[in-house]
């Protein structure tokens, strides 16, 4: 009869496993406005503010108060990373999440922006919003915006270079109908540096009705589909791309959000 062997099981040290789990680093992926990506290795308990500062440090960005990190929540909606909470407590499955570094606050006058890097990042945001259709505008305005982007990217107008660039890059929906207008505007920008082109781009963009607007789908008290947006002016109400109401900050007494109900309380007007 053969020898009997006993299978010995090494007891699992649950305390050691928990300690190892706590010491493991988080690998957080960030997508920047120029579509580049970087993975940041951080402590598991890192606060949102410390992670955000680390991302801004990578960019050498000083005017960071205008920006934020957006990610897709497990419920399916896009939300901002909260700075006062640990990152790990805001995300269900970290390996599936990508943070998008984007503009969060749009000043009414981009001339307030002090540094060239900040203006460059704002210009990238305008370029992104224009190409995905969220910054809607008329054909003339769209062509003018694209012409400033072209000047920043390829310099002064050259017939073949412009044609090749517009053929290979889509800056705005239905761009093929605007090529002649874009080229006409681009010819006028001769001598403008990339930094100057960014300033001109922002100056044109700030006059658009949808500048800095990030619509959030909602329903009003009668069940009608609307969009809400928060801007420097106050809380705006849209039907499609048409603004139907503005609640200015001066008139708002209190904002509250309970479950799925968003309530705006206004100051009572004298008289």
Secondary structure, DSSP 8 states (H G I E B T S, - for coil): -------------HHHHHHHHHH--EEEEEE-TTS-EEEEEE-TT-BHHHHHHHHHHHHT-S-GGGEEEEEE-TTSSEEE--TTSBGGGT-S-GGG-EEEEEE----S-GGG--SHHHHHHHHHHHHHHHHTTSS---HHHHHHHHHHHHHHHH-S--HHHHHHHHHH---STTGGGTHHHHHHHHGGGTT--HHHHHHHHHHHHTTSTTTT---EEEE-TT--EEEEEE-SSEEEEEETTEEEEEEETTTEEEEEEETTEEEEEE-----
